[in-house]
Amino acid sequence: MFNVDIGSQGSGGSEGPFIAWTARESMDGDIPGRSFVIRDADGRKLFDGFNKGVVLDIYNMKTGWCYSTGQKGTAPEWKWNATTAHFEEMPPARSGEYRWTKGFHIPLAYGKENKAIWEQAQAGAYQGFCQLVAILVAANPDGVRLPVIKMKSSIKIESARGTTHAPEFEILKWVDRPEILGTAKPAPKKAMADDEVPF
């Protein structure tokens, strides 16, 4: 059984380029709201991969806690879960206004020779991730092929913290692992319950 603990609702970086969901328009107006951007050595620009379909490497996916002050040039701190099948407790609180938030890391391929990382802990992005996990669980992956995912719409989310928007996805098809994504993550050595699948 395909199993991901996304945590109850309510460290280290990695190589890029990085994909991010933007719920709101950027302050300079260059990036529209409800869209994806890609950040690499050349800066940040719109990313239309999810409009066409990207291959998600769900077997090298990670979930965990992110701590970020939001300051430019300061990388966020990540505490990754040991497995996606269990969401660990929030790390101890720190002084100040910032707090740990739930996040995720998913390698993806777009085109035959391009890969990136969708790594984010923003509220709208995380809600989109939760919806994505739900459709993946319902699809019952075979443990080998990878899903081609497309964004089909976005939804408005109201919470005590305000209003945001989350992407909604659909699975277009399942494909063999592209060479650009390398090999799958090896299974952990410890024994696992029947309903736990490392992915």
C-alpha positions as CSV (number, residue, x, y, z in Angstrom):
1,M,0.0,0.0,0.0
2,F,1.3,3.4,-1.0
3,N,1.6,5.4,2.3
4,V,2.5,9.0,3.0
5,D,2.0,10.8,6.3
6,I,1.5,14.4,5.5
7,G,1.2,15.3,9.2
8,S,-1.9,16.6,11.0
9,Q,-3.5,19.5,9.2
10,G,-3.9,22.7,11.1
11,S,18.6,20.6,8.0
12,G,20.0,20.9,4.9
13,G,19.6,22.2,1.4
14,S,20.1,20.5,-1.9
15,E,21.1,21.2,-5.4
16,G,18.9,23.1,-7.7
17,P,17.4,24.5,-9.8
18,F,14.4,24.9,-7.6
19,I,10.7,25.1,-8.4
20,A,8.2,27.1,-6.2
21,W,4.5,27.7,-6.2
22,T,3.6,31.4,-5.9
23,A,0.1,32.0,-4.5
24,R,0.3,35.8,-5.0
25,E,1.7,38.1,-7.6
26,S,5.3,39.2,-7.0
27,M,5.7,42.8,-5.7
28,D,7.4,43.9,-8.9
29,G,4.5,42.4,-11.0
30,D,6.9,40.1,-13.0
31,I,5.4,36.9,-11.6
32,P,1.6,36.4,-11.6
33,G,-0.1,34.8,-8.8
34,R,-1.2,31.1,-8.9
35,S,1.8,30.1,-11.0
36,F,5.1,28.2,-10.7
37,V,8.6,29.7,-10.9
38,I,12.0,28.2,-11.3
39,R,15.1,29.6,-9.7
40,D,18.6,28.8,-11.0
41,A,21.9,30.6,-11.4
42,D,20.3,33.0,-13.9
43,G,17.6,34.1,-11.4
44,R,13.9,33.5,-11.2
45,K,11.4,33.1,-14.0
46,L,8.0,31.5,-14.8
47,F,8.0,27.7,-15.1
48,D,5.3,26.2,-17.3
49,G,6.2,22.6,-16.8
50,F,3.2,21.8,-14.7
51,N,1.0,23.2,-17.4
52,K,2.3,20.5,-19.8
53,G,3.2,17.7,-17.4
54,V,6.3,16.9,-15.3
55,V,7.6,13.5,-14.2
56,L,7.6,13.4,-10.3
57,D,10.2,11.1,-8.6
58,I,7.9,10.0,-5.8
59,Y,10.4,7.3,-4.7
60,N,13.0,10.0,-3.8
61,M,10.5,12.3,-2.2
62,K,11.0,13.7,1.3
63,T,8.8,15.4,3.9
64,G,9.8,17.3,7.0
65,W,9.9,20.6,8.9
66,C,11.3,23.9,7.5
67,Y,12.5,26.9,9.5
68,S,13.0,30.1,7.6
69,T,13.2,33.8,8.5
70,G,12.4,34.7,4.9
71,Q,15.5,36.9,4.7
72,K,17.1,37.1,1.2
73,G,20.3,35.2,0.9
74,T,19.6,33.0,3.9
75,A,18.8,29.4,3.1
76,P,16.0,27.7,5.1
77,E,16.9,25.0,7.6
78,W,15.3,21.6,7.0
79,K,14.7,18.7,9.4
80,W,13.7,15.8,7.2
81,N,11.5,12.8,8.3
82,A,13.3,9.4,8.4
83,T,10.6,8.1,6.1
84,T,7.6,9.6,4.2
85,A,5.3,7.0,6.0
86,H,5.7,8.8,9.3
87,F,5.7,12.6,10.0
88,E,7.9,13.3,13.1
89,E,7.1,15.9,15.8
90,M,7.8,19.5,15.2
91,P,11.4,20.5,16.4
92,P,11.6,22.6,19.5
93,A,10.4,26.2,19.1
94,R,12.9,29.1,18.9
95,S,12.6,32.6,20.1
96,G,11.2,35.2,17.8
97,E,8.2,35.4,15.4
98,Y,9.2,32.5,13.1
99,R,8.2,28.9,13.5
100,W,8.7,25.5,11.9
101,T,6.3,24.7,9.1
102,K,5.6,21.4,7.2
103,G,7.3,21.0,3.8
104,F,8.4,18.6,1.2
105,H,11.1,17.9,-1.4
106,I,10.3,16.2,-4.8
107,P,12.8,15.8,-7.7
108,L,11.1,16.1,-11.1
109,A,12.0,15.9,-14.7
110,Y,10.7,18.3,-17.4
111,G,11.7,17.6,-21.0
112,K,14.2,14.8,-21.8
113,E,17.3,16.5,-20.3
114,N,16.0,18.8,-17.6
115,K,15.5,18.2,-13.9
116,A,14.7,20.3,-10.9
117,I,13.6,20.1,-7.3
118,W,10.2,21.2,-6.0
119,E,11.1,22.0,-2.3
120,Q,8.8,24.2,-0.4
121,A,7.0,24.9,2.9
122,Q,4.6,27.6,1.9
123,A,0.9,27.0,3.0
124,G,-0.6,27.0,-0.5
125,A,2.1,24.8,-1.8
126,Y,1.8,22.3,1.1
127,Q,-2.0,22.1,0.5
128,G,-1.3,21.3,-3.1
129,F,1.1,18.6,-2.0
130,C,-1.5,17.1,0.3
131,Q,-4.0,16.9,-2.7
132,L,-1.3,15.4,-4.8
133,V,-0.5,12.7,-2.2
134,A,-4.3,11.9,-2.1
135,I,-4.5,11.2,-5.8
136,L,-1.2,9.2,-5.8
137,V,-2.5,7.0,-2.9
138,A,-5.7,6.4,-4.8
139,A,-3.8,5.5,-7.9
140,N,-1.8,2.8,-6.0
141,P,1.6,3.1,-7.6
142,D,3.3,-0.1,-8.7
143,G,6.7,0.8,-7.1
144,V,8.5,1.2,-10.4
145,R,6.9,3.7,-12.8
146,L,6.6,7.4,-12.1
147,P,3.6,9.7,-12.6
148,V,3.4,12.5,-15.1
149,I,1.6,15.2,-13.2
150,K,-0.3,18.2,-14.6
151,M,-1.8,21.2,-12.8
152,K,-5.5,21.4,-13.7
153,S,-6.6,24.4,-11.6
154,S,-6.1,26.2,-8.3
155,I,-8.3,26.5,-5.3
156,K,-8.8,29.3,-2.8
157,I,-8.1,28.5,0.9
158,E,-9.3,30.5,3.9
159,S,-7.6,30.0,7.2
160,A,-7.0,31.9,10.5
161,R,-3.8,33.3,8.9
162,G,-5.6,34.7,5.8
163,T,-6.3,33.6,2.3
164,T,-4.1,31.7,-0.1
165,H,-4.3,29.6,-3.2
166,A,-3.2,26.0,-3.7
167,P,-2.5,24.2,-7.0
168,E,-4.7,21.2,-7.9
169,F,-3.2,18.3,-9.9
170,E,-4.1,15.3,-12.1
171,I,-2.2,12.3,-13.2
172,L,-1.8,12.1,-17.0
173,K,-0.1,8.8,-17.1
174,W,2.7,6.6,-15.7
175,V,6.1,6.2,-17.3
176,D,9.4,4.5,-16.9
177,R,12.0,6.4,-14.9
178,P,13.8,9.0,-17.1
179,E,17.5,8.7,-17.2
180,I,17.9,12.3,-16.0
181,L,16.4,11.3,-12.6
182,G,19.0,8.6,-11.9
183,T,18.2,5.6,-9.8
184,A,15.5,5.2,-7.2
185,K,16.2,5.6,-3.5
186,P,17.3,2.2,-2.0
187,A,14.8,0.7,0.4
188,P,15.7,1.2,4.1
189,K,17.4,-1.7,5.9
190,K,15.0,-1.8,8.8
191,A,11.9,-4.0,8.6
192,M,8.8,-2.1,7.5
193,A,5.1,-2.8,8.2
194,D,3.0,-4.2,5.4
195,D,1.3,-0.8,4.9
196,E,4.5,1.2,4.6
197,V,6.1,1.8,1.3
198,P,9.3,3.8,0.9
199,F,8.9,6.3,-2.0
